[in-house]
Amino acid sequence: MHPQYAIHTIEPPTFWRLLRQYPDVLEKYLADLDKQRLTAIPQTVKQRGSGYNSPFVTKDELLTLVDWQL
């Protein structure tokens, strides 16, 4: 990793520029997992937690999150 990208030295404009590029550099499989992680799973968990129900993550959702993480 280039030193300018290290967590302790990266400048905010560089960080935001790289973050904007993130969706363009993902492979399709990873982009699908990322969409699940950022959008689909949180929305589903939130809907499950409405009313008196506690929100929870299913085993399949958890496996998707672990796939994304790895």
N, CA, C and O atoms as a Tripos MOL2 file, in Angstrom:
@<TRIPOS>MOLECULE
protein
  280   279    70     0     0
PROTEIN
NO_CHARGES

@<TRIPOS>ATOM
      1 N           0.8520   -1.1720    0.0000 N.3       1 MET1
      2 CA          0.0000    0.0000    0.0000 C.3       1 MET1
      3 C           0.8960    1.2320    0.0000 C.2       1 MET1
      4 O           1.9150    1.2860    0.6880 O.2       1 MET1
      5 N           0.4980    2.1890   -0.7660 N.am      2 HIS2
      6 CA          1.2350    3.4450   -0.8270 C.3       2 HIS2
      7 C           1.0570    4.1860    0.5000 C.2       2 HIS2
      8 O          -0.0510    4.2180    1.0350 O.2       2 HIS2
      9 N           2.1280    4.7830    1.0440 N.am      3 PRO3
     10 CA          2.0380    5.4500    2.3540 C.3       3 PRO3
     11 C           0.9650    6.5420    2.4320 C.2       3 PRO3
     12 O           0.4070    6.7830    3.5030 O.2       3 PRO3
     13 N           0.6770    7.1920    1.3220 N.am      4 GLN4
     14 CA         -0.3290    8.2680    1.3750 C.3       4 GLN4
     15 C          -1.7330    7.7320    1.6250 C.2       4 GLN4
     16 O          -2.6400    8.4890    1.9710 O.2       4 GLN4
     17 N          -1.9120    6.4020    1.4460 N.am      5 TYR5
     18 CA         -3.2200    5.8000    1.6760 C.3       5 TYR5
     19 C          -3.3460    5.1510    3.0490 C.2       5 TYR5
     20 O          -4.3950    4.5930    3.3680 O.2       5 TYR5
     21 N          -2.3190    5.2120    3.8520 N.am      6 ALA6
     22 CA         -2.3540    4.6170    5.1900 C.3       6 ALA6
     23 C          -3.3680    5.3520    6.0550 C.2       6 ALA6
     24 O          -3.5970    6.5490    5.8770 O.2       6 ALA6
     25 N          -3.9670    4.6390    6.9780 N.am      7 ILE7
     26 CA         -5.0510    5.1880    7.8020 C.3       7 ILE7
     27 C          -4.6380    6.4440    8.5660 C.2       7 ILE7
     28 O          -5.4650    7.3260    8.7970 O.2       7 ILE7
     29 N          -3.3880    6.5330    8.9530 N.am      8 HIS8
     30 CA         -2.9380    7.6800    9.7500 C.3       8 HIS8
     31 C          -2.4620    8.8440    8.9020 C.2       8 HIS8
     32 O          -2.2300    9.9310    9.4300 O.2       8 HIS8
     33 N          -2.3100    8.6440    7.6000 N.am      9 THR9
     34 CA         -1.7680    9.7170    6.7630 C.3       9 THR9
     35 C          -2.6640   10.1270    5.6020 C.2       9 THR9
     36 O          -2.3890   11.1320    4.9450 O.2       9 THR9
     37 N          -3.7170    9.3840    5.3340 N.am     10 ILE10
     38 CA         -4.5680    9.7170    4.1860 C.3      10 ILE10
     39 C          -5.2760   11.0530    4.4290 C.2      10 ILE10
     40 O          -5.7820   11.3180    5.5190 O.2      10 ILE10
     41 N          -5.2960   11.8690    3.4030 N.am     11 GLU11
     42 CA         -5.9700   13.1640    3.4740 C.3      11 GLU11
     43 C          -7.4480   12.9750    3.1130 C.2      11 GLU11
     44 O          -7.7760   12.1320    2.2780 O.2      11 GLU11
     45 N          -8.3340   13.7470    3.7310 N.am     12 PRO12
     46 CA         -9.7660   13.5890    3.4410 C.3      12 PRO12
     47 C         -10.1290   13.6450    1.9550 C.2      12 PRO12
     48 O         -10.9310   12.8230    1.5140 O.2      12 PRO12
     49 N          -9.5780   14.5790    1.1550 N.am     13 PRO13
     50 CA         -9.9530   14.5640   -0.2690 C.3      13 PRO13
     51 C          -9.5600   13.2630   -0.9770 C.2      13 PRO13
     52 O         -10.2920   12.7820   -1.8410 O.2      13 PRO13
     53 N          -8.4230   12.7030   -0.6170 N.am     14 THR14
     54 CA         -7.9810   11.4370   -1.2070 C.3      14 THR14
     55 C          -8.9050   10.3120   -0.7840 C.2      14 THR14
     56 O          -9.2880    9.4780   -1.6050 O.2      14 THR14
     57 N          -9.2660   10.2820    0.4900 N.am     15 PHE15
     58 CA        -10.1750    9.2570    0.9960 C.3      15 PHE15
     59 C         -11.5040    9.2990    0.2460 C.2      15 PHE15
     60 O         -11.9880    8.2620   -0.2080 O.2      15 PHE15
     61 N         -12.0940   10.4730    0.1130 N.am     16 TRP16
     62 CA        -13.3960   10.5910   -0.5380 C.3      16 TRP16
     63 C         -13.3100   10.2650   -2.0220 C.2      16 TRP16
     64 O         -14.2490    9.6930   -2.5760 O.2      16 TRP16
     65 N         -12.2160   10.6100   -2.6750 N.am     17 ARG17
     66 CA        -12.0260   10.2690   -4.0860 C.3      17 ARG17
     67 C         -11.9700    8.7480   -4.2520 C.2      17 ARG17
     68 O         -12.6170    8.1930   -5.1400 O.2      17 ARG17
     69 N         -11.2060    8.0870   -3.4070 N.am     18 LEU18
     70 CA        -11.1000    6.6310   -3.4780 C.3      18 LEU18
     71 C         -12.4260    5.9550   -3.1350 C.2      18 LEU18
     72 O         -12.7890    4.9570   -3.7580 O.2      18 LEU18
     73 N         -13.1380    6.4810   -2.1680 N.am     19 LEU19
     74 CA        -14.4330    5.9050   -1.7960 C.3      19 LEU19
     75 C         -15.4310    5.9960   -2.9510 C.2      19 LEU19
     76 O         -16.2190    5.0750   -3.1660 O.2      19 LEU19
     77 N         -15.3990    7.0970   -3.6880 N.am     20 ARG20
     78 CA        -16.2840    7.2360   -4.8530 C.3      20 ARG20
     79 C         -15.9460    6.2110   -5.9370 C.2      20 ARG20
     80 O         -16.8280    5.7990   -6.6910 O.2      20 ARG20
     81 N         -14.6880    5.7970   -6.0230 N.am     21 GLN21
     82 CA        -14.2610    4.8290   -7.0290 C.3      21 GLN21
     83 C         -14.6080    3.3890   -6.6380 C.2      21 GLN21
     84 O         -14.6010    2.4960   -7.4860 O.2      21 GLN21
     85 N         -14.9070    3.1700   -5.3760 N.am     22 TYR22
     86 CA        -15.1330    1.8270   -4.8460 C.3      22 TYR22
     87 C         -16.1150    0.9980   -5.6780 C.2      22 TYR22
     88 O         -15.7810   -0.1330   -6.0300 O.2      22 TYR22
     89 N         -17.3140    1.5040   -6.0120 N.am     23 PRO23
     90 CA        -18.2550    0.6750   -6.7810 C.3      23 PRO23
     91 C         -17.7220    0.2880   -8.1610 C.2      23 PRO23
     92 O         -18.0950   -0.7580   -8.6920 O.2      23 PRO23
     93 N         -16.8680    1.1050   -8.7380 N.am     24 ASP24
     94 CA        -16.3700    0.8370  -10.0890 C.3      24 ASP24
     95 C         -15.2840   -0.2300  -10.1340 C.2      24 ASP24
     96 O         -15.0080   -0.7820  -11.1990 O.2      24 ASP24
     97 N         -14.6700   -0.5260   -9.0100 N.am     25 VAL25
     98 CA        -13.5630   -1.4860   -9.0130 C.3      25 VAL25
     99 C         -13.9610   -2.8700   -8.4860 C.2      25 VAL25
    100 O         -13.1500   -3.7970   -8.4940 O.2      25 VAL25
    101 N         -15.1950   -3.0030   -8.0360 N.am     26 LEU26
    102 CA        -15.6520   -4.2980   -7.5260 C.3      26 LEU26
    103 C         -15.9990   -5.2510   -8.6570 C.2      26 LEU26
    104 O         -16.5670   -4.8430   -9.6700 O.2      26 LEU26
    105 N         -15.6590   -6.5050   -8.4840 N.am     27 GLU27
    106 CA        -16.1230   -7.5350   -9.4030 C.3      27 GLU27
    107 C         -17.6210   -7.7230   -9.1800 C.2      27 GLU27
    108 O         -18.1380   -7.3970   -8.1110 O.2      27 GLU27
    109 N         -18.3180   -8.2490  -10.1880 N.am     28 LYS28
    110 CA        -19.7770   -8.3870  -10.0990 C.3      28 LYS28
    111 C         -20.2070   -9.1670   -8.8590 C.2      28 LYS28
    112 O         -21.1320   -8.7540   -8.1590 O.2      28 LYS28
    113 N         -19.5430  -10.2950   -8.5800 N.am     29 TYR29
    114 CA        -19.9000  -11.1050   -7.4120 C.3      29 TYR29
    115 C         -19.7870  -10.2860   -6.1340 C.2      29 TYR29
    116 O         -20.6750  -10.3340   -5.2820 O.2      29 TYR29
    117 N         -18.7070   -9.5390   -6.0000 N.am     30 LEU30
    118 CA        -18.5180   -8.7270   -4.8000 C.3      30 LEU30
    119 C         -19.4920   -7.5560   -4.7600 C.2      30 LEU30
    120 O         -19.9420   -7.1570   -3.6860 O.2      30 LEU30
    121 N         -19.8160   -7.0110   -5.9170 N.am     31 ALA31
    122 CA        -20.7890   -5.9110   -5.9640 C.3      31 ALA31
    123 C         -22.1530   -6.3940   -5.4830 C.2      31 ALA31
    124 O         -22.8590   -5.6700   -4.7810 O.2      31 ALA31
    125 N         -22.5280   -7.6240   -5.8630 N.am     32 ASP32
    126 CA        -23.8040   -8.1890   -5.4080 C.3      32 ASP32
    127 C         -23.8020   -8.3800   -3.8860 C.2      32 ASP32
    128 O         -24.7830   -8.0600   -3.2150 O.2      32 ASP32
    129 N         -22.7040   -8.8990   -3.3550 N.am     33 LEU33
    130 CA        -22.5970   -9.0730   -1.9020 C.3      33 LEU33
    131 C         -22.6310   -7.7160   -1.1940 C.2      33 LEU33
    132 O         -23.2490   -7.5750   -0.1390 O.2      33 LEU33
    133 N         -21.9710   -6.7360   -1.7740 N.am     34 ASP34
    134 CA        -21.9390   -5.4000   -1.1810 C.3      34 ASP34
    135 C         -23.3400   -4.7910   -1.1470 C.2      34 ASP34
    136 O         -23.7140   -4.1410   -0.1700 O.2      34 ASP34
    137 N         -24.1070   -5.0010   -2.2070 N.am     35 LYS35
    138 CA        -25.4840   -4.5030   -2.2430 C.3      35 LYS35
    139 C         -26.3220   -5.1630   -1.1480 C.2      35 LYS35
    140 O         -27.1210   -4.5040   -0.4820 O.2      35 LYS35
    141 N         -26.1330   -6.4680   -0.9710 N.am     36 GLN36
    142 CA        -26.8420   -7.1780    0.0950 C.3      36 GLN36
    143 C         -26.4770   -6.5900    1.4620 C.2      36 GLN36
    144 O         -27.3410   -6.3450    2.3040 O.2      36 GLN36
    145 N         -25.1690   -6.3710    1.6560 N.am     37 ARG37
    146 CA        -24.6680   -5.8770    2.9470 C.3      37 ARG37
    147 C         -25.1680   -4.4700    3.2530 C.2      37 ARG37
    148 O         -25.5300   -4.1670    4.3900 O.2      37 ARG37
    149 N         -25.1870   -3.6250    2.2490 N.am     38 LEU38
    150 CA        -25.5090   -2.2110    2.4810 C.3      38 LEU38
    151 C         -26.9940   -1.8860    2.3900 C.2      38 LEU38
    152 O         -27.4590   -0.9320    3.0150 O.2      38 LEU38
    153 N         -27.7370   -2.6640    1.6230 N.am     39 THR39
    154 CA        -29.1290   -2.2950    1.3580 C.3      39 THR39
    155 C         -30.1280   -3.3700    1.7650 C.2      39 THR39
    156 O         -30.9530   -3.1590    2.6540 O.2      39 THR39
    157 N         -30.0490   -4.5130    1.1130 N.am     40 ALA40
    158 CA        -31.0980   -5.5290    1.2630 C.3      40 ALA40
    159 C         -31.1940   -6.0730    2.6880 C.2      40 ALA40
    160 O         -32.2800   -6.0910    3.2680 O.2      40 ALA40
    161 N         -30.0870   -6.5110    3.2480 N.am     41 ILE41
    162 CA        -30.1330   -7.1080    4.5900 C.3      41 ILE41
    163 C         -30.5560   -6.0870    5.6480 C.2      41 ILE41
    164 O         -31.4240   -6.3970    6.4640 O.2      41 ILE41
    165 N         -29.9790   -4.8890    5.6680 N.am     42 PRO42
    166 CA        -30.4410   -3.9210    6.6870 C.3      42 PRO42
    167 C         -31.9340   -3.5950    6.5850 C.2      42 PRO42
    168 O         -32.6140   -3.4720    7.6040 O.2      42 PRO42
    169 N         -32.4420   -3.4540    5.3560 N.am     43 GLN43
    170 CA        -33.8730   -3.1590    5.1960 C.3      43 GLN43
    171 C         -34.7320   -4.3060    5.7170 C.2      43 GLN43
    172 O         -35.7340   -4.0810    6.3970 O.2      43 GLN43
    173 N         -34.3370   -5.5280    5.3970 N.am     44 THR44
    174 CA        -35.0970   -6.6980    5.8420 C.3      44 THR44
    175 C         -35.0750   -6.8260    7.3590 C.2      44 THR44
    176 O         -36.1080   -7.0850    7.9770 O.2      44 THR44
    177 N         -33.9230   -6.6480    7.9520 N.am     45 VAL45
    178 CA        -33.7970   -6.7540    9.4150 C.3      45 VAL45
    179 C         -34.6320   -5.6610   10.0830 C.2      45 VAL45
    180 O         -35.2930   -5.9060   11.0920 O.2      45 VAL45
    181 N         -34.5960   -4.4640    9.5170 N.am     46 LYS46
    182 CA        -35.3880   -3.3580   10.0850 C.3      46 LYS46
    183 C         -36.8820   -3.6750   10.0260 C.2      46 LYS46
    184 O         -37.6070   -3.4180   10.9870 O.2      46 LYS46
    185 N         -37.3410   -4.2270    8.9130 N.am     47 GLN47
    186 CA        -38.7580   -4.5810    8.7800 C.3      47 GLN47
    187 C         -39.1520   -5.6680    9.7710 C.2      47 GLN47
    188 O         -40.2530   -5.6430   10.3220 O.2      47 GLN47
    189 N         -38.2610   -6.6140    9.9930 N.am     48 ARG48
    190 CA        -38.5370   -7.6840   10.9520 C.3      48 ARG48
    191 C         -38.6470   -7.1410   12.3740 C.2      48 ARG48
    192 O         -39.3470   -7.7200   13.2060 O.2      48 ARG48
    193 N         -37.9760   -6.0570   12.6530 N.am     49 GLY49
    194 CA        -37.9490   -5.5190   14.0040 C.3      49 GLY49
    195 C         -39.0370   -4.5100   14.2880 C.2      49 GLY49
    196 O         -38.9670   -3.7970   15.2890 O.2      49 GLY49
    197 N         -40.0430   -4.4310   13.4330 N.am     50 SER50
    198 CA        -41.1130   -3.4640   13.6770 C.3      50 SER50
    199 C         -42.0580   -3.9650   14.7680 C.2      50 SER50
    200 O         -42.1730   -5.1670   15.0090 O.2      50 SER50
    201 N         -42.7120   -3.0450   15.4020 N.am     51 GLY51
    202 CA        -43.6500   -3.4080   16.4670 C.3      51 GLY51
    203 C         -42.9290   -3.9350   17.6880 C.2      51 GLY51
    204 O         -41.9640   -3.3350   18.1610 O.2      51 GLY51
    205 N         -43.4040   -5.0600   18.1930 N.am     52 TYR52
    206 CA        -42.8280   -5.6480   19.4110 C.3      52 TYR52
    207 C         -41.7420   -6.6810   19.1170 C.2      52 TYR52
    208 O         -41.1410   -7.2340   20.0380 O.2      52 TYR52
    209 N         -41.4950   -6.9390   17.8430 N.am     53 ASN53
    210 CA        -40.5040   -7.9430   17.4630 C.3      53 ASN53
    211 C         -39.0940   -7.3740   17.5400 C.2      53 ASN53
    212 O         -38.8640   -6.2160   17.1930 O.2      53 ASN53
    213 N         -38.1690   -8.1790   17.9890 N.am     54 SER54
    214 CA        -36.7620   -7.7880   17.9860 C.3      54 SER54
    215 C         -36.1870   -8.1000   16.6120 C.2      54 SER54
    216 O         -36.4650   -9.1610   16.0530 O.2      54 SER54
    217 N         -35.3890   -7.1910   16.0620 N.am     55 PRO55
    218 CA        -34.7750   -7.4870   14.7630 C.3      55 PRO55
    219 C         -33.7740   -8.6360   14.8950 C.2      55 PRO55
    220 O         -33.1510   -8.8140   15.9420 O.2      55 PRO55
    221 N         -33.6310   -9.4030   13.8290 N.am     56 PHE56
    222 CA        -32.6710  -10.5010   13.8490 C.3      56 PHE56
    223 C         -32.1700  -10.7620   12.4390 C.2      56 PHE56
    224 O         -32.7880  -10.3390   11.4620 O.2      56 PHE56
    225 N         -31.0460  -11.4590   12.3390 N.am     57 VAL57
    226 CA        -30.4440  -11.8400   11.0720 C.3      57 VAL57
    227 C         -30.5950  -13.3520   10.9290 C.2      57 VAL57
    228 O         -30.3200  -14.1030   11.8640 O.2      57 VAL57
    229 N         -31.0300  -13.7860    9.7600 N.am     58 THR58
    230 CA        -31.1610  -15.2210    9.5200 C.3      58 THR58
    231 C         -29.7880  -15.8340    9.2350 C.2      58 THR58
    232 O         -28.8090  -15.1260    8.9980 O.2      58 THR58
    233 N         -29.7440  -17.1490    9.2630 N.am     59 LYS59
    234 CA        -28.4910  -17.8490    8.9740 C.3      59 LYS59
    235 C         -28.0090  -17.5210    7.5580 C.2      59 LYS59
    236 O         -26.8200  -17.2690    7.3570 O.2      59 LYS59
    237 N         -28.9030  -17.5210    6.5870 N.am     60 ASP60
    238 CA        -28.5170  -17.2170    5.2060 C.3      60 ASP60
    239 C         -27.9780  -15.7960    5.0780 C.2      60 ASP60
    240 O         -27.0070  -15.5590    4.3600 O.2      60 ASP60
    241 N         -28.6060  -14.8550    5.7730 N.am     61 GLU61
    242 CA        -28.1120  -13.4670    5.7460 C.3      61 GLU61
    243 C         -26.7300  -13.3840    6.3810 C.2      61 GLU61
    244 O         -25.8420  -12.6980    5.8760 O.2      61 GLU61
    245 N         -26.5630  -14.0810    7.4790 N.am     62 LEU62
    246 CA        -25.2630  -14.0950    8.1500 C.3      62 LEU62
    247 C         -24.1940  -14.6920    7.2420 C.2      62 LEU62
    248 O         -23.0760  -14.1800    7.1820 O.2      62 LEU62
    249 N         -24.5240  -15.7620    6.5410 N.am     63 LEU63
    250 CA        -23.5630  -16.3650    5.6260 C.3      63 LEU63
    251 C         -23.2080  -15.4080    4.4870 C.2      63 LEU63
    252 O         -22.0590  -15.3680    4.0480 O.2      63 LEU63
    253 N         -24.1740  -14.6480    4.0140 N.am     64 THR64
    254 CA        -23.9030  -13.6400    2.9800 C.3      64 THR64
    255 C         -22.9390  -12.5900    3.5210 C.2      64 THR64
    256 O         -22.0070  -12.1870    2.8250 O.2      64 THR64
    257 N         -23.1550  -12.1480    4.7430 N.am     65 LEU65
    258 CA        -22.2670  -11.1470    5.3400 C.3      65 LEU65
    259 C         -20.8550  -11.6940    5.5390 C.2      65 LEU65
    260 O         -19.8730  -10.9790    5.3370 O.2      65 LEU65
    261 N         -20.7570  -12.9480    5.9310 N.am     66 VAL66
    262 CA        -19.4400  -13.5670    6.1060 C.3      66 VAL66
    263 C         -18.7440  -13.7140    4.7500 C.2      66 VAL66
    264 O         -17.5400  -13.4790    4.6450 O.2      66 VAL66
    265 N         -19.4890  -14.1010    3.7160 N.am     67 ASP67
    266 CA        -18.9150  -14.1620    2.3630 C.3      67 ASP67
    267 C         -18.3610  -12.8030    1.9630 C.2      67 ASP67
    268 O         -17.2510  -12.7080    1.4380 O.2      67 ASP67
    269 N         -19.1310  -11.7600    2.2110 N.am     68 TRP68
    270 CA        -18.6670  -10.4080    1.8660 C.3      68 TRP68
    271 C         -17.3880  -10.0780    2.6450 C.2      68 TRP68
    272 O         -16.4320   -9.5430    2.0840 O.2      68 TRP68
    273 N         -17.3810  -10.3960    3.9100 N.am     69 GLN69
    274 CA        -16.2420  -10.0680    4.7590 C.3      69 GLN69
    275 C         -14.9760  -10.7820    4.2930 C.2      69 GLN69
    276 O         -13.8910  -10.2010    4.3110 O.2      69 GLN69
    277 N         -15.1120  -12.0270    3.8800 N.am     70 LEU70
    278 CA        -13.9400  -12.7960    3.4480 C.3      70 LEU70
    279 C         -13.5080  -12.3850    2.0540 C.2      70 LEU70
    280 O         -12.5370  -12.9260    1.5250 O.2      70 LEU70
@<TRIPOS>BOND
     1     1     2 1
     2     2     3 1
     3     3     4 2
     4     3     5 am
     5     5     6 1
     6     6     7 1
     7     7     8 2
     8     7     9 am
     9     9    10 1
    10    10    11 1
    11    11    12 2
    12    11    13 am
    13    13    14 1
    14    14    15 1
    15    15    16 2
    16    15    17 am
    17    17    18 1
    18    18    19 1
    19    19    20 2
    20    19    21 am
    21    21    22 1
    22    22    23 1
    23    23    24 2
    24    23    25 am
    25    25    26 1
    26    26    27 1
    27    27    28 2
    28    27    29 am
    29    29    30 1
    30    30    31 1
    31    31    32 2
    32    31    33 am
    33    33    34 1
    34    34    35 1
    35    35    36 2
    36    35    37 am
    37    37    38 1
    38    38    39 1
    39    39    40 2
    40    39    41 am
    41    41    42 1
    42    42    43 1
    43    43    44 2
    44    43    45 am
    45    45    46 1
    46    46    47 1
    47    47    48 2
    48    47    49 am
    49    49    50 1
    50    50    51 1
    51    51    52 2
    52    51    53 am
    53    53    54 1
    54    54    55 1
    55    55    56 2
    56    55    57 am
    57    57    58 1
    58    58    59 1
    59    59    60 2
    60    59    61 am
    61    61    62 1
    62    62    63 1
    63    63    64 2
    64    63    65 am
    65    65    66 1
    66    66    67 1
    67    67    68 2
    68    67    69 am
    69    69    70 1
    70    70    71 1
    71    71    72 2
    72    71    73 am
    73    73    74 1
    74    74    75 1
    75    75    76 2
    76    75    77 am
    77    77    78 1
    78    78    79 1
    79    79    80 2
    80    79    81 am
    81    81    82 1
    82    82    83 1
    83    83    84 2
    84    83    85 am
    85    85    86 1
    86    86    87 1
    87    87    88 2
    88    87    89 am
    89    89    90 1
    90    90    91 1
    91    91    92 2
    92    91    93 am
    93    93    94 1
    94    94    95 1
    95    95    96 2
    96    95    97 am
    97    97    98 1
    98    98    99 1
    99    99   100 2
   100    99   101 am
   101   101   102 1
   102   102   103 1
   103   103   104 2
   104   103   105 am
   105   105   106 1
   106   106   107 1
   107   107   108 2
   108   107   109 am
   109   109   110 1
   110   110   111 1
   111   111   112 2
   112   111   113 am
   113   113   114 1
   114   114   115 1
   115   115   116 2
   116   115   117 am
   117   117   118 1
   118   118   119 1
   119   119   120 2
   120   119   121 am
   121   121   122 1
   122   122   123 1
   123   123   124 2
   124   123   125 am
   125   125   126 1
   126   126   127 1
   127   127   128 2
   128   127   129 am
   129   129   130 1
   130   130   131 1
   131   131   132 2
   132   131   133 am
   133   133   134 1
   134   134   135 1
   135   135   136 2
   136   135   137 am
   137   137   138 1
   138   138   139 1
   139   139   140 2
   140   139   141 am
   141   141   142 1
   142   142   143 1
   143   143   144 2
   144   143   145 am
   145   145   146 1
   146   146   147 1
   147   147   148 2
   148   147   149 am
   149   149   150 1
   150   150   151 1
   151   151   152 2
   152   151   153 am
   153   153   154 1
   154   154   155 1
   155   155   156 2
   156   155   157 am
   157   157   158 1
   158   158   159 1
   159   159   160 2
   160   159   161 am
   161   161   162 1
   162   162   163 1
   163   163   164 2
   164   163   165 am
   165   165   166 1
   166   166   167 1
   167   167   168 2
   168   167   169 am
   169   169   170 1
   170   170   171 1
   171   171   172 2
   172   171   173 am
   173   173   174 1
   174   174   175 1
   175   175   176 2
   176   175   177 am
   177   177   178 1
   178   178   179 1
   179   179   180 2
   180   179   181 am
   181   181   182 1
   182   182   183 1
   183   183   184 2
   184   183   185 am
   185   185   186 1
   186   186   187 1
   187   187   188 2
   188   187   189 am
   189   189   190 1
   190   190   191 1
   191   191   192 2
   192   191   193 am
   193   193   194 1
   194   194   195 1
   195   195   196 2
   196   195   197 am
   197   197   198 1
   198   198   199 1
   199   199   200 2
   200   199   201 am
   201   201   202 1
   202   202   203 1
   203   203   204 2
   204   203   205 am
   205   205   206 1
   206   206   207 1
   207   207   208 2
   208   207   209 am
   209   209   210 1
   210   210   211 1
   211   211   212 2
   212   211   213 am
   213   213   214 1
   214   214   215 1
   215   215   216 2
   216   215   217 am
   217   217   218 1
   218   218   219 1
   219   219   220 2
   220   219   221 am
   221   221   222 1
   222   222   223 1
   223   223   224 2
   224   223   225 am
   225   225   226 1
   226   226   227 1
   227   227   228 2
   228   227   229 am
   229   229   230 1
   230   230   231 1
   231   231   232 2
   232   231   233 am
   233   233   234 1
   234   234   235 1
   235   235   236 2
   236   235   237 am
   237   237   238 1
   238   238   239 1
   239   239   240 2
   240   239   241 am
   241   241   242 1
   242   242   243 1
   243   243   244 2
   244   243   245 am
   245   245   246 1
   246   246   247 1
   247   247   248 2
   248   247   249 am
   249   249   250 1
   250   250   251 1
   251   251   252 2
   252   251   253 am
   253   253   254 1
   254   254   255 1
   255   255   256 2
   256   255   257 am
   257   257   258 1
   258   258   259 1
   259   259   260 2
   260   259   261 am
   261   261   262 1
   262   262   263 1
   263   263   264 2
   264   263   265 am
   265   265   266 1
   266   266   267 1
   267   267   268 2
   268   267   269 am
   269   269   270 1
   270   270   271 1
   271   271   272 2
   272   271   273 am
   273   273   274 1
   274   274   275 1
   275   275   276 2
   276   275   277 am
   277   277   278 1
   278   278   279 1
   279   279   280 2
@<TRIPOS>SUBSTRUCTURE
     1 MET1         2 RESIDUE 1 A MET
     2 HIS2         6 RESIDUE 1 A HIS
     3 PRO3        10 RESIDUE 1 A PRO
     4 GLN4        14 RESIDUE 1 A GLN
     5 TYR5        18 RESIDUE 1 A TYR
     6 ALA6        22 RESIDUE 1 A ALA
     7 ILE7        26 RESIDUE 1 A ILE
     8 HIS8        30 RESIDUE 1 A HIS
     9 THR9        34 RESIDUE 1 A THR
    10 ILE10       38 RESIDUE 1 A ILE
    11 GLU11       42 RESIDUE 1 A GLU
    12 PRO12       46 RESIDUE 1 A PRO
    13 PRO13       50 RESIDUE 1 A PRO
    14 THR14       54 RESIDUE 1 A THR
    15 PHE15       58 RESIDUE 1 A PHE
    16 TRP16       62 RESIDUE 1 A TRP
    17 ARG17       66 RESIDUE 1 A ARG
    18 LEU18       70 RESIDUE 1 A LEU
    19 LEU19       74 RESIDUE 1 A LEU
    20 ARG20       78 RESIDUE 1 A ARG
    21 GLN21       82 RESIDUE 1 A GLN
    22 TYR22       86 RESIDUE 1 A TYR
    23 PRO23       90 RESIDUE 1 A PRO
    24 ASP24       94 RESIDUE 1 A ASP
    25 VAL25       98 RESIDUE 1 A VAL
    26 LEU26      102 RESIDUE 1 A LEU
    27 GLU27      106 RESIDUE 1 A GLU
    28 LYS28      110 RESIDUE 1 A LYS
    29 TYR29      114 RESIDUE 1 A TYR
    30 LEU30      118 RESIDUE 1 A LEU
    31 ALA31      122 RESIDUE 1 A ALA
    32 ASP32      126 RESIDUE 1 A ASP
    33 LEU33      130 RESIDUE 1 A LEU
    34 ASP34      134 RESIDUE 1 A ASP
    35 LYS35      138 RESIDUE 1 A LYS
    36 GLN36      142 RESIDUE 1 A GLN
    37 ARG37      146 RESIDUE 1 A ARG
    38 LEU38      150 RESIDUE 1 A LEU
    39 THR39      154 RESIDUE 1 A THR
    40 ALA40      158 RESIDUE 1 A ALA
    41 ILE41      162 RESIDUE 1 A ILE
    42 PRO42      166 RESIDUE 1 A PRO
    43 GLN43      170 RESIDUE 1 A GLN
    44 THR44      174 RESIDUE 1 A THR
    45 VAL45      178 RESIDUE 1 A VAL
    46 LYS46      182 RESIDUE 1 A LYS
    47 GLN47      186 RESIDUE 1 A GLN
    48 ARG48      190 RESIDUE 1 A ARG
    49 GLY49      194 RESIDUE 1 A GLY
    50 SER50      198 RESIDUE 1 A SER
    51 GLY51      202 RESIDUE 1 A GLY
    52 TYR52      206 RESIDUE 1 A TYR
    53 ASN53      210 RESIDUE 1 A ASN
    54 SER54      214 RESIDUE 1 A SER
    55 PRO55      218 RESIDUE 1 A PRO
    56 PHE56      222 RESIDUE 1 A PHE
    57 VAL57      226 RESIDUE 1 A VAL
    58 THR58      230 RESIDUE 1 A THR
    59 LYS59      234 RESIDUE 1 A LYS
    60 ASP60      238 RESIDUE 1 A ASP
    61 GLU61      242 RESIDUE 1 A GLU
    62 LEU62      246 RESIDUE 1 A LEU
    63 LEU63      250 RESIDUE 1 A LEU
    64 THR64      254 RESIDUE 1 A THR
    65 LEU65      258 RESIDUE 1 A LEU
    66 VAL66      262 RESIDUE 1 A VAL
    67 ASP67      266 RESIDUE 1 A ASP
    68 TRP68      270 RESIDUE 1 A TRP
    69 GLN69      274 RESIDUE 1 A GLN
    70 LEU70      278 RESIDUE 1 A LEU
